[in-house]
Amino acid sequence: MGLRFIFMLTRNDRTVGDASEQLKTALRLGVRHIGFKDIGLPIDRLKVLNRVIKADGATSYLEVVSLDRQSEIVSAKAAVQPCAEEGRCGRTVATPARAKASALRCCSSK
């Protein structure tokens, strides 16, 4: 299986505001594994990123880094929706979000 480099559309633990532009560059350069975090952009914009990544045949990754309980629950719901279906990663926590999305621990795609 070899090493998989995941290009993250992030800075300082947040998805960057110009993630769509950065994504276009990454895809044009042939990057095939692209991730983003659950904070920094609204969920609807993260879903758009995911659709663009998948449409180009790349694999998307959602990293959950929310720090408070309510934000984790929102992120967990996004993780179980088709936001970043292939790979989800993040820290594990003992909250109701963990029960809703066991994907809060780091995992690889496919």
TARAVEN-V885507 format. One line per field, one symbol per residue. psi: psi as a letter, one per 40 degrees, with the letter a starting at -180 (. if undefined). Layout:
psi: ???
This chain:
psi: dihhhhhhfihffihidfddddddddddeehehhiiieidiidddddddddddddeeihihhhheididddddddddddeigdgddhhiaiiigidddddgeeeihiii.
